[in-house]
Amino acid sequence: MKVQVYMTAICPRCLYISRILKELNQIHPELEIEYIEMLTDFKRFTEAGIKIFPAIVIGDDMRAWVMPKKSEIVNFIEQSISSSLSEAEIG
């Protein structure tokens, strides 16, 4: 499952989320995490409509946090994994 993370290296909240995602990737190796850096790829930020970072996009679902909590991030990722598995079983 593809996970896009819109972030910047100078943002402590972004670094916090990237650490959490690395931990989750150990548990869920099926996650394909793509980090999109605002400073070097601003065009993708604007095309995606990202106004607050860090932001995580999975499919058509996007979450952005001013003060990210680990539980919110984990729940978002795990719900997306569950939905993806359910769709695969139906399809």
Contacts in CASP RR format, 6 or more apart in sequence:
PFRMAT RR
TARGET T0000
AUTHOR 0000-0000-0000
METHOD contacts of the structure
MODEL  1
MKVQVYMTAICPRCLYISRILKELNQIHPELEIEYIEMLTDFKRFTEAGI
KIFPAIVIGDDMRAWVMPKKSEIVNFIEQSISSSLSEAEIG
1 30 0 8 1.000
1 31 0 8 1.000
1 32 0 8 1.000
1 58 0 8 1.000
1 80 0 8 1.000
1 81 0 8 1.000
1 84 0 8 1.000
2 32 0 8 1.000
2 34 0 8 1.000
2 58 0 8 1.000
2 59 0 8 1.000
3 21 0 8 1.000
3 31 0 8 1.000
3 32 0 8 1.000
3 33 0 8 1.000
3 34 0 8 1.000
3 56 0 8 1.000
3 57 0 8 1.000
3 58 0 8 1.000
3 77 0 8 1.000
3 80 0 8 1.000
4 34 0 8 1.000
4 36 0 8 1.000
4 48 0 8 1.000
4 56 0 8 1.000
4 57 0 8 1.000
4 58 0 8 1.000
5 14 0 8 1.000
5 17 0 8 1.000
5 18 0 8 1.000
5 21 0 8 1.000
5 33 0 8 1.000
5 34 0 8 1.000
5 35 0 8 1.000
5 36 0 8 1.000
5 54 0 8 1.000
5 55 0 8 1.000
5 56 0 8 1.000
5 57 0 8 1.000
6 36 0 8 1.000
6 38 0 8 1.000
6 44 0 8 1.000
6 45 0 8 1.000
6 48 0 8 1.000
6 50 0 8 1.000
6 53 0 8 1.000
6 54 0 8 1.000
6 55 0 8 1.000
6 56 0 8 1.000
6 57 0 8 1.000
6 64 0 8 1.000
7 14 0 8 1.000
7 15 0 8 1.000
7 17 0 8 1.000
7 18 0 8 1.000
7 35 0 8 1.000
7 36 0 8 1.000
7 37 0 8 1.000
7 38 0 8 1.000
7 53 0 8 1.000
7 54 0 8 1.000
7 55 0 8 1.000
8 14 0 8 1.000
8 37 0 8 1.000
8 38 0 8 1.000
8 39 0 8 1.000
8 53 0 8 1.000
9 15 0 8 1.000
9 37 0 8 1.000
9 39 0 8 1.000
10 39 0 8 1.000
11 53 0 8 1.000
11 54 0 8 1.000
13 53 0 8 1.000
13 54 0 8 1.000
13 65 0 8 1.000
13 66 0 8 1.000
13 67 0 8 1.000
13 68 0 8 1.000
14 53 0 8 1.000
14 54 0 8 1.000
16 68 0 8 1.000
17 54 0 8 1.000
17 56 0 8 1.000
17 65 0 8 1.000
17 68 0 8 1.000
17 73 0 8 1.000
18 35 0 8 1.000
20 68 0 8 1.000
20 70 0 8 1.000
20 73 0 8 1.000
20 74 0 8 1.000
21 31 0 8 1.000
21 33 0 8 1.000
21 56 0 8 1.000
21 73 0 8 1.000
21 77 0 8 1.000
24 31 0 8 1.000
24 73 0 8 1.000
24 74 0 8 1.000
24 77 0 8 1.000
25 31 0 8 1.000
25 33 0 8 1.000
28 77 0 8 1.000
28 81 0 8 1.000
30 81 0 8 1.000
31 77 0 8 1.000
31 81 0 8 1.000
36 44 0 8 1.000
36 45 0 8 1.000
38 45 0 8 1.000
38 53 0 8 1.000
45 53 0 8 1.000
48 55 0 8 1.000
48 57 0 8 1.000
48 62 0 8 1.000
50 62 0 8 1.000
50 64 0 8 1.000
51 64 0 8 1.000
52 64 0 8 1.000
52 65 0 8 1.000
52 66 0 8 1.000
53 64 0 8 1.000
54 64 0 8 1.000
54 65 0 8 1.000
54 68 0 8 1.000
55 62 0 8 1.000
55 63 0 8 1.000
55 64 0 8 1.000
55 65 0 8 1.000
56 62 0 8 1.000
56 63 0 8 1.000
56 64 0 8 1.000
56 73 0 8 1.000
56 76 0 8 1.000
56 77 0 8 1.000
58 76 0 8 1.000
58 77 0 8 1.000
58 80 0 8 1.000
61 76 0 8 1.000
61 80 0 8 1.000
63 72 0 8 1.000
63 73 0 8 1.000
63 76 0 8 1.000
65 72 0 8 1.000
65 73 0 8 1.000
END
